[in-house]
């Protein structure tokens, strides 16, 4: 059920204040973390993700793209924000490329919020999205983000110093964190069919970055994949997709134990 306008305003105000105080790179030290990819208004998959996290006693990390496309966009993002306020140290949110005004105006979230609540409430959502962190490191050696590695960044510390607050990111590094994709047929960085500043990056890029920064795994979302998950580059990169609306089986990844073992979980 969609919240009333007063309830929604209060939720957005409290959540924005909380998230604005977080750094652009989260550092999550927890024995178990459930990592959830794009949900795009798929409230059922989001709820099952929370049920899984409760069952495993784990933290939960969302990689962005909470809105647009799906039928329960408002309900989905509000559920996640309410859980964040209830348990801010165990529920973590990153920004995806659909947490931007330009995407919301094209893919539906702006229209649905404006229809039910008006443009002023949409602006509150946009302000919240602008404060979402871009990356997270779990257990010191698992890097999580929405899209991909950005061109010209060699040290993970460069990602921790990025500024937040832009309704429409223009910083090249931020844009590429949200938009880039891995490609096994590419060496280095190449122009992406997505256009703009987006790039494809190859396994050589990933290997250098991971070894330099002593990282074990990169987990990202952003692309629908046939089984809801896909490993690339010798299993050093994992794509996870958690939305049913592409005819896919939504999945999440559980990072468990000191060895950072990865288990891909099926919601079905």
N, C-alpha and C positions, 0 to 999 in steps of 0.2 A: 504494500500500500504506500502510495506517495505521501510524504509528510505535508502538513499544513504549512502555509507560508511563514507563520511566526516561528514554528518549530524548525523549519528549514533555515531561516535566517540565523537563528541561535546556533544551530549545528555548524553552519558554515563559518560563523564568527569564531566559535570556540576551536574548531579544527584548524582554521587558518592561523590563529594565534599559536597553537601548538606546533604546527608544521613549520611555520616561519622561524621558529627557534632551533630547528634541526640544521645540521651542516649539509652541504651539497653532496658529501660522501658519508654514508652511514657505515659504522663499524659495528658489526653484530657478533657478539660473543655468546653463543648459546649452544648447548649440546646438540639440539636438533632444530632445523629450520626447514619449513615447507615453502618452496619457491613456486609461485603461481604466475603464469604468463598472462597474455591478453585475455580479458573477460568480455569487453565490449557489450555491456548490458545483459550479460548472461548471469542473472542473479542466482539461478539454481546451482551453477558450477561454483560460484563464489561461496554460497552457503555450504556446499559440500567440502570446499577447501577449509573453511573454518571448522567444520565437523572433524575433518582429518587432523587438523592441527591440535584440536582438543584431545582427540583419541591418542595421538602420539606424544602429547605434552610438549609440543614444539612451538617455537615462534613461527610467524607466517610473514613472508615477504612477497608483495605484489610488484610486478615489473612494469606496471603502467597500462595504458589503454583500457580504462574502466568504462568509457562512454563511447557514443557513436555506434551506429549500425544495429545493435540489439534492441529488443522491445522493452526492456526494463532498465534503461540507462540511468534514470534518476534514482530508482530504487537501489540499483547496484552500487553506485558511488556513495549513496547515503548509508547503506549498510556497512560498507567498508569504513567510512568516516566515523560512524557510531562505535564500531569495534575499536578503532584507533583511539578514540577518546576514553573508552572503557579500560583499555590496556595498552597504553602508549609504548611500553617497553617490549611488548611481544608482538605487536602488529606494526608492520613497516610498509611504507608506500614509496615507490619511485615514480618519476614522471615518464610518460610515453609520448610519442609524437602526436597522439590524439588528445593530449592535454594542452592543446593550443587553440587559439581563437580561429585561425585559418582552417583547421581541420573540422572543428565543431560547426562552423558555418556551412561546410559542404556536406558533412556526413550525418547531420541530424541533431546533435545535442543542443546546439543553439536554438533550433526551431522548437524542440520539445520543451525546453525550459521556458522559452519566451511564451509559448502557448499557455502553459499552466501557471506560470509565476511572473512573467514579464521580463523585460530586458535587464532591469536593475539586478534581479536575482542571478541572471546569467553572469553579469559582471562580477558578482561575488564568487561564483564558481571559478571564473577565469583568474581572479586574484588568488584563490586557493591553489589552483593548478600551477601558478607561477612560482609558488614557494616549495613545490615538491622537490626532494633530492633527486639527483641524476644517477647516482651509483651507490652500491653497497659492497662491502667486503665482509664475508662471513668467515670466521675462524682464522683470519689472517691470510688465507690463500685461495679463496674462491671469490672472484669478482663477478658482480651481478649488475646488469644494466638493461636498458630496453632494446637498443638497436645494435650498435657495434663499436669497435675501436675507432677512434678518430685519427685522422692523418696528422702527423707531426707531434704526436704525444708518445713519448718513450718511457716516462716515469709516472707511476700511478699517483704520485704526489701531486702531479699537475692537475689531476681530476679533483683532488680534494680542495683546491683553491678557487674553483669556479664560482662565480656569483649567481645567485638566484634572483627571482623577482620579475623577469621579463615575461610579459603576456605572450609575446611572439619572439622566441629566441632568435637572435641574429648572430651571436657568437658562433664561429664555425665549429669549434670543438663541441659545444653544446648541441648544435644541430646534428652533427654526425653521431654523437652518442645516442640520439633519438632515432636516427634515420638509417645508419649504415647497416650493410648486410655482409656476411661471410660468403665466399664463393671458392670452391675447390679448384676451379679452372682459372683462377686469377693469381697473378704474382703482384706483390705490393698493393698499391691502391689504384683503382680504375674508376672512371665515371660510372655512376649507377643509372640503370633505366628509370629509377624514381625521379631523376632530374635534380636541379638545384645544386646544393652543396653536398648532396648525398654521395657516398662512395661505396664501392665493393672493396673488400680487403681479403687477401689471400692467407694461406697457412703460414707463409714466411713471416708475415706481419705479426700474426698471433704468437708464433714460436718465440720471436725476439722479445716481444713485450712480456710474455709469461716468464721466460727465463730471466730477463733483467730484473723483474719485480718479484721473483720467487713465488709465482702464483701457480696453482695446480689446475684450476678449471675456470672457464668463463661461462656463465649462464646468462642467456638473453632470451628475448621473446620476439615480437615484431612480425614474424612470418608464419602463416599457417603451414603446418607440416603434416604429412599424411597420417602418421600414427600419433599425432599430438606431441611428439618429441622427435628430435633428430640429433645425433652426434656427428660432428665434423672434426677434421684435422687430428686424427688419432685419438679421438675422444677427449680432446682438451677443450672443446667448445660444445655446449649443449643448448639447443633451441627448445624451449618448452612453450606450448600453446594451450590455453585453458578455456577456450570458447567453443560451444557446440555449433555455432551458426555458420560454419563452413562445411558441414557434413563430416566433421572430424570427431574423434573421441577425445574429449578434453583431458589433459594430463597436468600433473604437477610433479615437482622433483623434491625428494626428501633428502636433505643433507643430515647425516646422523653420525654421531660419534667423533672422537678425536681424529680419526683417520679421514674424515670428510668423505665417507662413502656416499655414493649417489644411487638412489633408488627412484625409478620413475614410477609414479603412482597413477592408476587409472581410476577416474571417478565412477566408472560404470560398475 
